């Protein structure tokens, strides 16, 4: 078996993470899942801020455990010349650097992206920031909530007059996934050209891209999308409806053909040709009426009855679950989507990464204690410090 098949498709790739919080750590964790060696550089004595959010995973935080298994932790004080020299030696032999430190942090260390690209021409440098370089906001700190607020995401979430941040940190996760995919493209490109790349990824740009349909509404129709809670401002019916047995069915139609099938399902076929509800934009304009019709039908049925009949009719449906139901979800369990990862306090369950080929092994690494690999990394890289200076 080849090394790539035995240890993952990214075996032999070394990634340095000057990272904190969610965006960069999730990106590099996915690289570790595919076999890359990921060295996480942390502040001595404190480390990544997510280490301290809570202690629910055997003394570790839920966030840190999710984002950092499969990595090595090197506690280096980059303000100290010796530790900075170790980092430079690491970069000389690395394939990828991912950084989401605060604005100007790399420049203050003498490691601005232009200087790094000059010194290490094969290095792929992913520079994650909140607002991008240049422009009036490039100096500002950026957290998921702040970026979602700035980019309008919260304004189309929640209900009218009550904007909300999605429970999932979509700005952070979206930035992680764009960075991850860019790294894979850059590794492929380097095989052809021999050159690395500088990849700036701004969280504002990521969420702005995700807002594409809403932007088009404003740009082309001068219409601000109105948040609709459990639904979409662009589609109707599409929402959550209480059932007769105290549960909540989530139902949606995404075309006029599906609406026709939905009216048959509800025993109201005459509604399919009613001019008030004929096309999706008509139904969106009369969302309250459409939702009331669907709700009236759901209120007479149990969740199982609704789902069985919707499945037979080809209507998308789901149950409104909580996180506990997700943790116990039979679809995850029966498809063997769980694995064990190590932690300093013992093994814990974790989900497999979503996107892997059937014959790729997934590396089930451990969550590192702060600085667990510092001595070994110093021993590995300190003797070659001078080679990192060009």
VEXFIMAR-818164 format. One record per residue (C-alpha): x, y, z; residue in three letters. Coordinates in pm, whole numbers, plus 50000, padded with zeros to 5 digits. Layout:
BEGIN
XYZALA
...
END
This chain:
BEGIN
500005000050000UNK
501335034849913UNK
502185059650185UNK
499235081350076UNK
496825052050100UNK
498255040350434UNK
498275074450602UNK
495865096150404UNK
496095115850078UNK
497935144950246UNK
500605123150406UNK
503935141350382UNK
502345176150381UNK
503395198050675UNK
501075225850790UNK
501935253151041UNK
498965268951216UNK
499375303451370UNK
495775299851468UNK
493115306651723UNK
489345304451767UNK
487475286151487UNK
488235295751127UNK
491915285951095UNK
491765256551341UNK
488845240351159UNK
490655244450827UNK
493835228050957UNK
491925200651142UNK
490405189550813UNK
493915188450666UNK
495005166950962UNK
492025143850902UNK
493475136850557UNK
496935128650689UNK
498765161950693UNK
501115169150980UNK
499675199851153UNK
501785218851405UNK
499685243151606UNK
501725272051746UNK
500265284952072UNK
501055311552327UNK
502925296352624UNK
500875294052942UNK
497535302252781UNK
497255288252430UNK
494285290852198UNK
491465310452361UNK
488985282452288UNK
490835260252537UNK
489175280452811UNK
485555282952695UNK
484385254252920UNK
485555220653058UNK
482795197252942UNK
484975171852757UNK
486875156453047UNK
488345189953141UNK
488715202152782UNK
486405226452607UNK
483815215252354UNK
485165239452095UNK
488815230252135UNK
488105192852118UNK
486055197351800UNK
488665218551624UNK
492055205451721UNK
492385167851724UNK
495145153151512UNK
497545182051573UNK
500805188051755UNK
500965217351998UNK
504115238352019UNK
504065265452286UNK
506365292052141UNK
506805328252249UNK
507215344551910UNK
508355377052071UNK
511495358652184UNK
514265355851923UNK
514975319051990UNK
511375308251952UNK
510875329851644UNK
513935313251492UNK
512395279051559UNK
509235290051379UNK
511265302751084UNK
513035269151061UNK
509655251951065UNK
508435274150783UNK
511525266250575UNK
510425230050557UNK
506675234650566UNK
504205232650280UNK
501405254150421UNK
501055282650671UNK
497565291450794UNK
497225322551008UNK
494255340651155UNK
496055361451413UNK
494825396651484UNK
495315425651239UNK
498995433451188UNK
500295405051409UNK
502365388251137UNK
503865421351028UNK
504895429551384UNK
506775396551396UNK
508585404751073UNK
506585377350901UNK
504385397250667UNK
502995377050378UNK
505145394450116UNK
508305387750316UNK
507295351450376UNK
506555346350006UNK
509985360449916UNK
511855338750167UNK
509875306850118UNK
508725306249754UNK
507205271149774UNK
505165279450085UNK
501385282250055UNK
500355310950282UNK
496705314450383UNK
496155348150547UNK
492735348650717UNK
491445382350827UNK
488135397750919UNK
487825424950659UNK
490755419750421UNK
493805441550376UNK
493075477650287UNK
489795495950320UNK
488505515050621UNK
487855484350839UNK
491055464150797UNK
492255473451147UNK
489205459351326UNK
489035427151522UNK
486595402151377UNK
484465375651544UNK
481725354851386UNK
478905376351527UNK
480585408651420UNK
481135397051063UNK
477615383151032UNK
476225416151158UNK
478405436550921UNK
477565414750621UNK
473795415250673UNK
473395378450764UNK
471665386251093UNK
469175409250917UNK
467735380050717UNK
467715356451016UNK
465125356451294UNK
461825374651249UNK
460905409951139UNK
462255434551395UNK
464125406551574UNK
467375399051388UNK
469325368751507UNK
472705352651462UNK
472465316951333UNK
473375292151605UNK
476095277551384UNK
479065301451337UNK
478665303250961UNK
481235331050910UNK
483935310951085UNK
482985277550929UNK
482575292250581UNK
485995308650609UNK
487515275650721UNK
486065256950425UNK
487055283050166UNK
490585282850312UNK
490685244850310UNK
489595242349948UNK
492055269649842UNK
494905250650007UNK
494025218849817UNK
493955238649491UNK
497275255449576UNK
498945222049650UNK
497785209249312UNK
498965241049138UNK
502375238549306UNK
502825203749158UNK
502565219648813UNK
504395252548870UNK
506765246149160UNK
505545278249326UNK
503595284049642UNK
500815309749675UNK
499545337549896UNK
495825332449959UNK
494075360950144UNK
490685350550282UNK
488505377450438UNK
485575366350654UNK
483535395750523UNK
484055383250168UNK
482975348250267UNK
479675359050420UNK
479105384050139UNK
479365354949893UNK
476865335150102UNK
474495364750082UNK
474405362649703UNK
470665356649659UNK
469825384549904UNK
472255408149733UNK
470605400849400UNK
467225409349549UNK
468555443449652UNK
470635449849340UNK
468005439949088UNK
464655444349261UNK
465555469849530UNK
463855446549777UNK
465215438450121UNK
464575401750212UNK
462395398750521UNK
463415372550779UNK
460835345350836UNK
462205325251128UNK
462005288351041UNK
461775294150669UNK
463245312350371UNK
462325347050250UNK
462545333849894UNK
460255303049908UNK
456765294050032UNK
455545271850179UNK
458815263850353UNK
458745261750729UNK
457985244251057UNK
454475233851154UNK
453235218651484UNK
451615184451457UNK
448715168351643UNK
451095148251866UNK
453035178251995UNK
455975176051758UNK
457055198551472UNK
457165188851107UNK
459435208150872UNK
458035208950518UNK
459125226550206UNK
458315230749839UNK
460975244049605UNK
458985245949281UNK
455485250849149UNK
455355213749063UNK
456055204749425UNK
453335229049536UNK
450885210349313UNK
451885177549481UNK
451575194249820UNK
448005205149751UNK
447125169249654UNK
448785156949974UNK
446655180350184UNK
443475171050002UNK
443205206249857UNK
443965201149483UNK
441945232049390UNK
444665253749542UNK
447175243349275UNK
445365264349011UNK
444265292149244UNK
445755323949091UNK
446585336649439UNK
449055308049490UNK
449945297849135UNK
453655306649134UNK
456265308049405UNK
456425345949409UNK
452635346649453UNK
452915323149749UNK
455765343449900UNK
453585374749875UNK
450795355950059UNK
453045336450292UNK
450735340850592UNK
447805325750407UNK
449875296850268UNK
451395288850607UNK
447945289150766UNK
446705263650510UNK
449675240450572UNK
449425244950947UNK
445725236550949UNK
446505203450775UNK
449505194750996UNK
447525201351311UNK
445265171851221UNK
448115147251162UNK
450855130951368UNK
454475136351267UNK
454765100451143UNK
451615104050932UNK
452895136250779UNK
456335122450703UNK
455045089850556UNK
452595107150328UNK
455095134450231UNK
457725108550142UNK
455235090249919UNK
454275122949751UNK
457885133549696UNK
457665163249932UNK
460755172450134UNK
460245169050507UNK
462115165850835UNK
461585165251209UNK
462605195651412UNK
465295180551635UNK
467375193651918UNK
471085187251963UNK
470365156952185UNK
468405140851901UNK
471325147551668UNK
473755130851909UNK
471525099951905UNK
470515101851539UNK
470055067351383UNK
471165079751041UNK
474595088151182UNK
474805056851395UNK
473775031851128UNK
476155047050872UNK
479095044451116UNK
479715081751117UNK
481305081451463UNK
484925074651558UNK
487075077851868UNK
489775104051915UNK
492265106852198UNK
492395134352457UNK
494605139752761UNK
491725125752971UNK
490935095652752UNK
489105086752429UNK
485985105752326UNK
483565102552032UNK
483885125451730UNK
482255126151389UNK
484115115751076UNK
484895144150834UNK
482165148650571UNK
484215147950250UNK
486565118350207UNK
486955092249934UNK
485835057150019UNK
489385043350014UNK
491065071750204UNK
491975063750563UNK
490955090550811UNK
493545099251073UNK
491965096651419UNK
494445118951597UNK
494415131651952UNK
493655165352107UNK
496995179052229UNK
497635193352572UNK
499075228452556UNK
502705225852452UNK
502695187852451UNK
505085186752155UNK
507195217552225UNK
510355199452333UNK
510245175252042UNK
509665203451792UNK
512525223751938UNK
514805193651906UNK
513665187651549UNK
513935223151421UNK
516345242551644UNK
519495226451493UNK
518455239051149UNK
517505274151250UNK
520125290151030UNK
518835271850723UNK
515515289450766UNK
517145323650722UNK
517655333750364UNK
END
